[in-house]
Amino acid sequence: MRKLKIKTGDTVRVIAGDHKGQEGKVQQVLLDKNKAIVEGVNQVSKHEKPSAANPQGGIKKKEAPIHISNLSLIDKNGDTTRVGYREENDKKVRYSKKSNEVI
């Protein structure tokens, strides 16, 4: 497994695929699959059987994972940027390569 530059809570924009241009907050990162679940992006319909908790059943919308390579981090200015690492005050921090600001 390798370290990914996108973390839970980051705001990202989809840069490739069917959902190109959509933005959302990362809800979960799946390290083993190199995918992330982004709020409001890549929604799929899931059929649910009636159960005690949900007696009606029906079709529910939920977010499906999207590959990390199709996502780009958005900095404070609202621009997509690549992520770099550097040390500040003996602490490793992420920074925006476009604006050179700490994320």
RONU-273239 format. One record per atom (N, C-alpha, C): x, y, z; residue number from 1; atom name. Coordinates in Angstrom, 1 decimal. Each point is the difference from the previous one (the first is absolute). Layout:
<px->X; py->Y; pz->Z; i->NUM; at->CA>
...
END
This chain:
<px->0.8; py->-1.2; pz->0.0; i->1; at->N>
<px->-0.8; py->1.2; pz->0.0; i->1; at->CA>
<px->0.9; py->1.2; pz->0.0; i->1; at->C>
<px->-0.5; py->1.1; pz->-0.7; i->2; at->N>
<px->0.7; py->1.2; pz->0.0; i->2; at->CA>
<px->-0.8; py->1.1; pz->0.6; i->2; at->C>
<px->0.7; py->1.1; pz->0.4; i->3; at->N>
<px->-0.7; py->1.1; pz->0.6; i->3; at->CA>
<px->-0.6; py->0.9; pz->-1.1; i->3; at->C>
<px->-1.3; py->0.4; pz->0.3; i->4; at->N>
<px->-0.7; py->0.8; pz->-1.0; i->4; at->CA>
<px->0.0; py->1.4; pz->0.5; i->4; at->C>
<px->-0.1; py->0.9; pz->-0.9; i->5; at->N>
<px->0.1; py->1.5; pz->0.3; i->5; at->CA>
<px->-1.3; py->0.6; pz->0.3; i->5; at->C>
<px->-1.1; py->-0.8; pz->-0.2; i->6; at->N>
<px->-1.3; py->0.5; pz->0.3; i->6; at->CA>
<px->-0.5; py->-0.6; pz->1.3; i->6; at->C>
<px->-0.5; py->0.8; pz->0.9; i->7; at->N>
<px->-0.4; py->-0.5; pz->1.3; i->7; at->CA>
<px->-1.5; py->0.2; pz->0.3; i->7; at->C>
<px->-0.6; py->-0.7; pz->0.9; i->8; at->N>
<px->-1.4; py->0.2; pz->0.4; i->8; at->CA>
<px->-0.2; py->1.5; pz->0.4; i->8; at->C>
<px->-1.0; py->0.6; pz->-0.5; i->9; at->N>
<px->-0.3; py->1.4; pz->0.4; i->9; at->CA>
<px->0.5; py->1.0; pz->-1.0; i->9; at->C>
<px->0.8; py->-0.4; pz->-1.0; i->10; at->N>
<px->0.5; py->0.9; pz->-1.0; i->10; at->CA>
<px->-1.1; py->0.3; pz->-1.0; i->10; at->C>
<px->0.0; py->1.2; pz->-0.6; i->11; at->N>
<px->-0.9; py->0.3; pz->-1.1; i->11; at->CA>
<px->0.7; py->-0.2; pz->-1.3; i->11; at->C>
<px->-0.6; py->-0.8; pz->-0.9; i->12; at->N>
<px->0.6; py->-0.4; pz->-1.2; i->12; at->CA>
<px->-0.9; py->0.3; pz->-1.2; i->12; at->C>
<px->0.6; py->0.0; pz->-1.2; i->13; at->N>
<px->-0.8; py->0.1; pz->-1.2; i->13; at->CA>
<px->0.4; py->-1.2; pz->-0.9; i->13; at->C>
<px->-1.0; py->-0.5; pz->-0.7; i->14; at->N>
<px->0.2; py->-1.1; pz->-0.9; i->14; at->CA>
<px->0.6; py->0.5; pz->-1.3; i->14; at->C>
<px->1.1; py->-0.5; pz->-0.4; i->15; at->N>
<px->0.7; py->0.5; pz->-1.2; i->15; at->CA>
<px->-0.1; py->-0.9; pz->-1.2; i->15; at->C>
<px->-0.6; py->-1.2; pz->0.1; i->16; at->N>
<px->-0.2; py->-0.9; pz->-1.1; i->16; at->CA>
<px->-1.2; py->-0.9; pz->0.2; i->16; at->C>
<px->-0.6; py->-0.5; pz->-1.0; i->17; at->N>
<px->-1.0; py->-0.9; pz->0.1; i->17; at->CA>
<px->-1.4; py->0.6; pz->-0.2; i->17; at->C>
<px->-1.0; py->-0.8; pz->0.3; i->18; at->N>
<px->-1.4; py->0.5; pz->-0.3; i->18; at->CA>
<px->-0.4; py->1.1; pz->0.9; i->18; at->C>
<px->0.6; py->0.2; pz->1.2; i->19; at->N>
<px->-0.4; py->1.0; pz->0.9; i->19; at->CA>
<px->1.0; py->1.2; pz->0.1; i->19; at->C>
<px->0.7; py->0.2; pz->-1.2; i->20; at->N>
<px->1.0; py->1.0; pz->-0.1; i->20; at->CA>
<px->-0.6; py->1.4; pz->0.4; i->20; at->C>
<px->0.7; py->0.7; pz->0.8; i->21; at->N>
<px->-0.4; py->1.4; pz->0.4; i->21; at->CA>
<px->-0.7; py->0.1; pz->1.3; i->21; at->C>
<px->-0.6; py->-1.2; pz->0.5; i->22; at->N>
<px->-0.7; py->0.0; pz->1.3; i->22; at->CA>
<px->1.0; py->0.2; pz->1.1; i->22; at->C>
<px->-0.5; py->0.6; pz->1.1; i->23; at->N>
<px->0.8; py->0.2; pz->1.2; i->23; at->CA>
<px->-0.7; py->-0.6; pz->1.2; i->23; at->C>
<px->0.8; py->-0.4; pz->1.0; i->24; at->N>
<px->-0.6; py->-0.5; pz->1.2; i->24; at->CA>
<px->1.1; py->-0.2; pz->1.1; i->24; at->C>
<px->-0.5; py->-0.4; pz->1.1; i->25; at->N>
<px->0.9; py->-0.3; pz->1.2; i->25; at->CA>
<px->0.2; py->-1.5; pz->0.1; i->25; at->C>
<px->1.3; py->-0.4; pz->0.2; i->26; at->N>
<px->0.3; py->-1.4; pz->0.1; i->26; at->CA>
<px->-0.5; py->-0.5; pz->1.3; i->26; at->C>
<px->-0.9; py->-1.0; pz->-0.1; i->27; at->N>
<px->-0.6; py->-0.7; pz->1.2; i->27; at->CA>
<px->0.9; py->-1.1; pz->0.5; i->27; at->C>
<px->0.6; py->-0.7; pz->-0.9; i->28; at->N>
<px->0.8; py->-1.2; pz->0.4; i->28; at->CA>
<px->1.0; py->-0.3; pz->-1.1; i->28; at->C>
<px->1.2; py->-0.5; pz->0.5; i->29; at->N>
<px->1.1; py->-0.3; pz->-1.0; i->29; at->CA>
<px->0.2; py->-1.5; pz->0.2; i->29; at->C>
<px->-0.1; py->-0.8; pz->-1.1; i->30; at->N>
<px->0.3; py->-1.4; pz->0.0; i->30; at->CA>
<px->1.4; py->-0.3; pz->-0.5; i->30; at->C>
<px->0.9; py->-0.1; pz->1.0; i->31; at->N>
<px->1.4; py->-0.1; pz->-0.4; i->31; at->CA>
<px->0.4; py->-1.2; pz->-0.8; i->31; at->C>
<px->-0.7; py->-1.2; pz->0.3; i->32; at->N>
<px->0.4; py->-1.2; pz->-0.7; i->32; at->CA>
<px->-0.4; py->0.0; pz->-1.5; i->32; at->C>
<px->-1.1; py->0.8; pz->-0.3; i->33; at->N>
<px->-0.4; py->0.1; pz->-1.4; i->33; at->CA>
<px->0.4; py->1.3; pz->-0.7; i->33; at->C>
<px->0.7; py->0.9; pz->0.7; i->34; at->N>
<px->0.3; py->1.3; pz->-0.6; i->34; at->CA>
<px->-1.2; py->0.8; pz->-0.4; i->34; at->C>
<px->-1.1; py->-0.1; pz->0.8; i->35; at->N>
<px->-1.2; py->0.7; pz->-0.4; i->35; at->CA>
<px->-0.5; py->0.8; pz->1.2; i->35; at->C>
<px->-0.9; py->1.0; pz->-0.3; i->36; at->N>
<px->-0.6; py->0.8; pz->1.0; i->36; at->CA>
<px->-1.5; py->0.2; pz->-0.2; i->36; at->C>
<px->-0.7; py->0.1; pz->1.0; i->37; at->N>
<px->-1.5; py->0.3; pz->-0.1; i->37; at->CA>
<px->-0.1; py->1.5; pz->0.3; i->37; at->C>
<px->-0.6; py->0.7; pz->-1.1; i->38; at->N>
<px->-0.1; py->1.4; pz->0.1; i->38; at->CA>
<px->-1.5; py->0.4; pz->0.1; i->38; at->C>
<px->-0.4; py->0.9; pz->0.9; i->39; at->N>
<px->-1.3; py->0.4; pz->0.2; i->39; at->CA>
<px->-0.7; py->0.6; pz->-1.2; i->39; at->C>
<px->-1.1; py->-0.6; pz->-0.5; i->40; at->N>
<px->-0.8; py->0.5; pz->-1.1; i->40; at->CA>
<px->0.6; py->-0.4; pz->-1.4; i->40; at->C>
<px->1.0; py->-0.7; pz->-0.1; i->41; at->N>
<px->0.7; py->-0.4; pz->-1.2; i->41; at->CA>
<px->-0.1; py->-1.5; pz->-0.3; i->41; at->C>
<px->-0.3; py->-0.4; pz->-1.2; i->42; at->N>
<px->0.0; py->-1.4; pz->-0.4; i->42; at->CA>
<px->-1.1; py->-0.7; pz->0.7; i->42; at->C>
<px->-1.2; py->0.5; pz->0.0; i->43; at->N>
<px->-1.1; py->-0.6; pz->0.7; i->43; at->CA>
<px->-0.6; py->-1.2; pz->-0.8; i->43; at->C>
<px->-0.3; py->-1.1; pz->0.7; i->44; at->N>
<px->-0.6; py->-1.1; pz->-0.6; i->44; at->CA>
<px->-1.3; py->-0.4; pz->0.7; i->44; at->C>
<px->-0.9; py->-0.7; pz->-0.7; i->45; at->N>
<px->-1.2; py->-0.4; pz->0.6; i->45; at->CA>
<px->0.2; py->-1.4; pz->0.6; i->45; at->C>
<px->-0.4; py->-0.2; pz->1.2; i->46; at->N>
<px->0.1; py->-1.3; pz->0.6; i->46; at->CA>
<px->-1.4; py->-0.5; pz->0.5; i->46; at->C>
<px->-0.4; py->-1.2; pz->-0.5; i->47; at->N>
<px->-1.3; py->-0.6; pz->0.4; i->47; at->CA>
<px->0.1; py->-0.6; pz->1.4; i->47; at->C>
<px->-0.9; py->0.3; pz->0.9; i->48; at->N>
<px->0.0; py->-0.5; pz->1.3; i->48; at->CA>
<px->-1.2; py->-0.8; pz->0.2; i->48; at->C>
<px->0.1; py->-1.2; pz->0.6; i->49; at->N>
<px->-1.1; py->-0.9; pz->0.3; i->49; at->CA>
<px->-0.7; py->0.6; pz->1.3; i->49; at->C>
<px->-1.3; py->-0.2; pz->0.1; i->50; at->N>
<px->-0.6; py->0.4; pz->1.2; i->50; at->CA>
<px->0.5; py->-0.8; pz->1.2; i->50; at->C>
<px->0.2; py->0.7; pz->1.1; i->51; at->N>
<px->0.5; py->-0.6; pz->1.2; i->51; at->CA>
<px->-0.7; py->0.6; pz->1.2; i->51; at->C>
<px->0.3; py->-0.5; pz->1.2; i->52; at->N>
<px->-0.7; py->0.6; pz->1.2; i->52; at->CA>
<px->0.4; py->1.4; pz->0.2; i->52; at->C>
<px->1.2; py->0.4; pz->-0.3; i->53; at->N>
<px->0.4; py->1.4; pz->0.1; i->53; at->CA>
<px->-0.5; py->0.9; pz->-1.1; i->53; at->C>
<px->-0.2; py->-0.6; pz->-1.2; i->54; at->N>
<px->-0.5; py->0.7; pz->-1.1; i->54; at->CA>
<px->-1.1; py->-0.8; pz->-0.7; i->54; at->C>
<px->-1.3; py->0.0; pz->0.6; i->55; at->N>
<px->-1.0; py->-0.9; pz->-0.5; i->55; at->CA>
<px->-0.5; py->0.3; pz->-1.4; i->55; at->C>
<px->0.2; py->1.2; pz->-0.5; i->56; at->N>
<px->-0.4; py->0.4; pz->-1.4; i->56; at->CA>
<px->1.0; py->-0.5; pz->-1.0; i->56; at->C>
<px->1.3; py->-0.1; pz->0.3; i->57; at->N>
<px->1.0; py->-0.4; pz->-1.0; i->57; at->CA>
<px->0.2; py->1.2; pz->-1.0; i->57; at->C>
<px->0.3; py->-0.4; pz->-1.2; i->58; at->N>
<px->0.1; py->1.1; pz->-1.1; i->58; at->CA>
<px->1.3; py->0.2; pz->-0.5; i->58; at->C>
<px->0.2; py->1.1; pz->-0.8; i->59; at->N>
<px->1.2; py->0.3; pz->-0.7; i->59; at->CA>
<px->0.7; py->1.2; pz->0.8; i->59; at->C>
<px->1.2; py->-0.2; pz->0.4; i->60; at->N>
<px->0.7; py->1.0; pz->0.7; i->60; at->CA>
<px->1.2; py->0.5; pz->-0.8; i->60; at->C>
<px->0.3; py->1.3; pz->0.1; i->61; at->N>
<px->1.2; py->0.6; pz->-0.7; i->61; at->CA>
<px->1.1; py->0.0; pz->1.0; i->61; at->C>
<px->1.2; py->-0.4; pz->-0.5; i->62; at->N>
<px->1.2; py->0.0; pz->0.9; i->62; at->CA>
<px->1.2; py->0.3; pz->-0.9; i->62; at->C>
<px->1.1; py->0.5; pz->0.6; i->63; at->N>
<px->1.2; py->0.3; pz->-0.7; i->63; at->CA>
<px->0.9; py->-1.2; pz->-0.1; i->63; at->C>
<px->0.5; py->-0.2; pz->-1.3; i->64; at->N>
<px->0.9; py->-1.2; pz->-0.2; i->64; at->CA>
<px->1.4; py->0.6; pz->0.0; i->64; at->C>
<px->1.0; py->-0.9; pz->0.2; i->65; at->N>
<px->1.4; py->0.5; pz->0.0; i->65; at->CA>
<px->0.4; py->0.5; pz->-1.3; i->65; at->C>
<px->0.9; py->0.9; pz->-0.1; i->66; at->N>
<px->0.6; py->0.5; pz->-1.2; i->66; at->CA>
<px->1.5; py->0.0; pz->0.2; i->66; at->C>
<px->0.7; py->-0.3; pz->-1.1; i->67; at->N>
<px->1.5; py->-0.2; pz->0.1; i->67; at->CA>
<px->0.7; py->1.3; pz->0.3; i->67; at->C>
<px->1.0; py->-0.1; pz->0.8; i->68; at->N>
<px->0.8; py->1.2; pz->0.5; i->68; at->CA>
<px->0.6; py->0.8; pz->-1.2; i->68; at->C>
<px->0.4; py->-0.7; pz->-1.0; i->69; at->N>
<px->0.6; py->0.6; pz->-1.2; i->69; at->CA>
<px->-1.0; py->1.0; pz->-0.7; i->69; at->C>
<px->-1.3; py->-0.2; pz->0.2; i->70; at->N>
<px->-1.0; py->0.9; pz->-0.6; i->70; at->CA>
<px->-0.3; py->1.2; pz->0.9; i->70; at->C>
<px->0.6; py->0.1; pz->1.1; i->71; at->N>
<px->-0.3; py->1.1; pz->0.9; i->71; at->CA>
<px->1.2; py->1.0; pz->0.2; i->71; at->C>
<px->-0.3; py->1.2; pz->0.2; i->72; at->N>
<px->1.0; py->1.0; pz->0.2; i->72; at->CA>
<px->-0.4; py->0.9; pz->1.2; i->72; at->C>
<px->0.9; py->0.3; pz->0.9; i->73; at->N>
<px->-0.2; py->0.8; pz->1.1; i->73; at->CA>
<px->-0.3; py->1.4; pz->-0.3; i->73; at->C>
<px->-0.9; py->0.6; pz->0.7; i->74; at->N>
<px->-0.4; py->1.5; pz->-0.2; i->74; at->CA>
<px->0.6; py->0.7; pz->1.2; i->74; at->C>
<px->0.8; py->1.1; pz->-0.3; i->75; at->N>
<px->0.6; py->0.8; pz->1.0; i->75; at->CA>
<px->-1.0; py->1.1; pz->0.5; i->75; at->C>
<px->0.5; py->0.9; pz->0.9; i->76; at->N>
<px->-0.9; py->1.0; pz->0.5; i->76; at->CA>
<px->-0.5; py->1.0; pz->-1.0; i->76; at->C>
<px->0.7; py->0.2; pz->-1.1; i->77; at->N>
<px->-0.4; py->0.9; pz->-1.1; i->77; at->CA>
<px->-1.0; py->-0.6; pz->-0.9; i->77; at->C>
<px->-0.3; py->-1.3; pz->0.1; i->78; at->N>
<px->-1.0; py->-0.7; pz->-0.8; i->78; at->CA>
<px->0.7; py->-0.6; pz->-1.3; i->78; at->C>
<px->1.3; py->0.0; pz->-0.1; i->79; at->N>
<px->0.7; py->-0.6; pz->-1.1; i->79; at->CA>
<px->0.4; py->-1.4; pz->0.3; i->79; at->C>
<px->0.1; py->-0.9; pz->-1.1; i->80; at->N>
<px->0.5; py->-1.3; pz->0.2; i->80; at->CA>
<px->1.5; py->0.1; pz->0.1; i->80; at->C>
<px->0.6; py->-0.9; pz->0.8; i->81; at->N>
<px->1.4; py->0.1; pz->0.2; i->81; at->CA>
<px->0.6; py->-1.4; pz->0.3; i->81; at->C>
<px->1.3; py->-0.1; pz->-0.2; i->82; at->N>
<px->0.7; py->-1.2; pz->0.4; i->82; at->CA>
<px->0.5; py->0.2; pz->1.5; i->82; at->C>
<px->0.3; py->-1.1; pz->0.6; i->83; at->N>
<px->0.4; py->0.0; pz->1.4; i->83; at->CA>
<px->1.4; py->-0.3; pz->0.2; i->83; at->C>
<px->0.7; py->0.8; pz->0.8; i->84; at->N>
<px->1.4; py->-0.3; pz->0.3; i->84; at->CA>
<px->0.2; py->0.0; pz->1.6; i->84; at->C>
<px->1.1; py->-0.5; pz->0.4; i->85; at->N>
<px->0.3; py->-0.1; pz->1.4; i->85; at->CA>
<px->1.3; py->0.7; pz->0.3; i->85; at->C>
<px->0.0; py->0.7; pz->1.2; i->86; at->N>
<px->1.3; py->0.6; pz->0.4; i->86; at->CA>
<px->-0.1; py->0.1; pz->1.6; i->86; at->C>
<px->1.2; py->0.3; pz->0.5; i->87; at->N>
<px->0.0; py->0.1; pz->1.5; i->87; at->CA>
<px->0.0; py->1.5; pz->0.4; i->87; at->C>
<px->-0.9; py->0.3; pz->1.0; i->88; at->N>
<px->0.0; py->1.3; pz->0.6; i->88; at->CA>
<px->0.0; py->-0.2; pz->1.5; i->88; at->C>
<px->0.9; py->0.6; pz->0.7; i->89; at->N>
<px->0.1; py->-0.1; pz->1.4; i->89; at->CA>
<px->0.1; py->-1.4; pz->0.5; i->89; at->C>
<px->0.8; py->-0.8; pz->-0.7; i->90; at->N>
<px->0.2; py->-1.4; pz->0.3; i->90; at->CA>
<px->-1.3; py->-0.9; pz->-0.1; i->90; at->C>
<px->-0.9; py->0.5; pz->-0.9; i->91; at->N>
<px->-1.3; py->-0.7; pz->-0.2; i->91; at->CA>
<px->-0.2; py->-0.1; pz->-1.5; i->91; at->C>
<px->-0.4; py->-1.2; pz->-0.5; i->92; at->N>
<px->-0.2; py->-0.3; pz->-1.4; i->92; at->CA>
<px->-1.4; py->0.6; pz->-0.3; i->92; at->C>
<px->-0.1; py->0.9; pz->-1.0; i->93; at->N>
<px->-1.3; py->0.6; pz->-0.4; i->93; at->CA>
<px->-0.3; py->-0.2; pz->-1.5; i->93; at->C>
<px->-1.3; py->0.0; pz->-0.3; i->94; at->N>
<px->-0.3; py->0.0; pz->-1.5; i->94; at->CA>
<px->-0.2; py->1.4; pz->-0.4; i->94; at->C>
<px->0.5; py->0.2; pz->-1.3; i->95; at->N>
<px->-0.2; py->1.4; pz->-0.5; i->95; at->CA>
<px->-0.5; py->-0.1; pz->-1.5; i->95; at->C>
<px->-0.6; py->1.1; pz->-0.4; i->96; at->N>
<px->-0.5; py->0.1; pz->-1.4; i->96; at->CA>
<px->1.2; py->0.4; pz->-0.9; i->96; at->C>
<px->0.2; py->-0.8; pz->-1.0; i->97; at->N>
<px->1.2; py->0.3; pz->-0.9; i->97; at->CA>
<px->-0.3; py->1.2; pz->-0.9; i->97; at->C>
<px->-1.3; py->0.4; pz->-0.2; i->98; at->N>
<px->-0.4; py->1.1; pz->-0.8; i->98; at->CA>
<px->0.2; py->1.3; pz->0.7; i->98; at->C>
<px->-0.6; py->0.1; pz->1.3; i->99; at->N>
<px->0.1; py->1.2; pz->0.7; i->99; at->CA>
<px->1.1; py->0.0; pz->1.1; i->99; at->C>
<px->0.6; py->-1.1; pz->0.3; i->100; at->N>
<px->1.1; py->-0.2; pz->0.9; i->100; at->CA>
<px->-0.5; py->0.3; pz->1.5; i->100; at->C>
<px->-1.3; py->-0.2; pz->0.2; i->101; at->N>
<px->-0.5; py->0.2; pz->1.4; i->101; at->CA>
<px->-0.3; py->-1.4; pz->0.6; i->101; at->C>
<px->0.1; py->0.0; pz->1.4; i->102; at->N>
<px->-0.2; py->-1.2; pz->0.7; i->102; at->CA>
<px->-1.5; py->-0.3; pz->0.0; i->102; at->C>
<px->-0.3; py->-1.3; pz->-0.2; i->103; at->N>
<px->-1.4; py->-0.5; pz->-0.1; i->103; at->CA>
<px->-0.5; py->-0.3; pz->1.4; i->103; at->C>
END
